Amino acid sequence: MRYLIPLPLLNSVIINGIWLIFSWLVALNYAVIIALLALAAPLTWQSSCPKTACATWSPKTADG
């Protein structure tokens, strides 16, 4: 298989550059997913709160 560019050094630089960009994209996607999960966790917990453990304790039941 021939090199993309006749100079092997330049060809490896291009491949390394593509790999670097790809790894940065993967890292950014991972960071975005983690941030979305961190933001969505309290929202989902609040939405399911009345059905689960939060329903066992409320100001009404605490008063008696």
N, C-alpha and C positions, 0 to 999 in steps of 0.2 A: 504494500500500500504506500502510495506516494505521500509526501508531506503536503499539507495545505499550501505552504509557502516553501520555496526551495531552500531557504535558510533554516536549518534545524533549530537554531537558538531562538529565532523570531517566532517560529511555530510553537515552541514550548511556552514562550511568553504569552502567546495568544491563548493557548489551552489553559495555562495557569490563570490568566485573567478571567476567562469564562468560568472556571471552577470557583474563583474567588467571588465573582458576582453571584453565582448560583448558591454558594454557601451563605452569603449575606442575605439573599432572598429567603432561604430556609430559616435563618435565624430571626429575621424580621417577622416572618409568618408565625413562628413559634411564639415570639414576644406578643404579637397581636392576639393570638389565641389565649395566651395566659391572661392578658389584660381583660379580654372579654369575659373569660370565666370568672375573674376576680370581681368584675362589675356585675355580672349576672347572678352570682351566688346569693348575695343578699336579697335580690329581687325575687328569685325563685323561693328562697326561704320564707320571705314575707307572704308570698302568695299561697304557700302551702301551710302557713302558720295556723290559721284557724282550724284546720283539719287534724293537726298533729299535737305535739306536746304543749304548744302554746295554749290550746283550748283547755288544758287541765288547770291552768292558773290564769286568772284574770282579776282585775280589781273587784268585780262583782263577787266572785267566790272568796276572795280574800276578806271581804267585809263580813262574810257569813251569810 
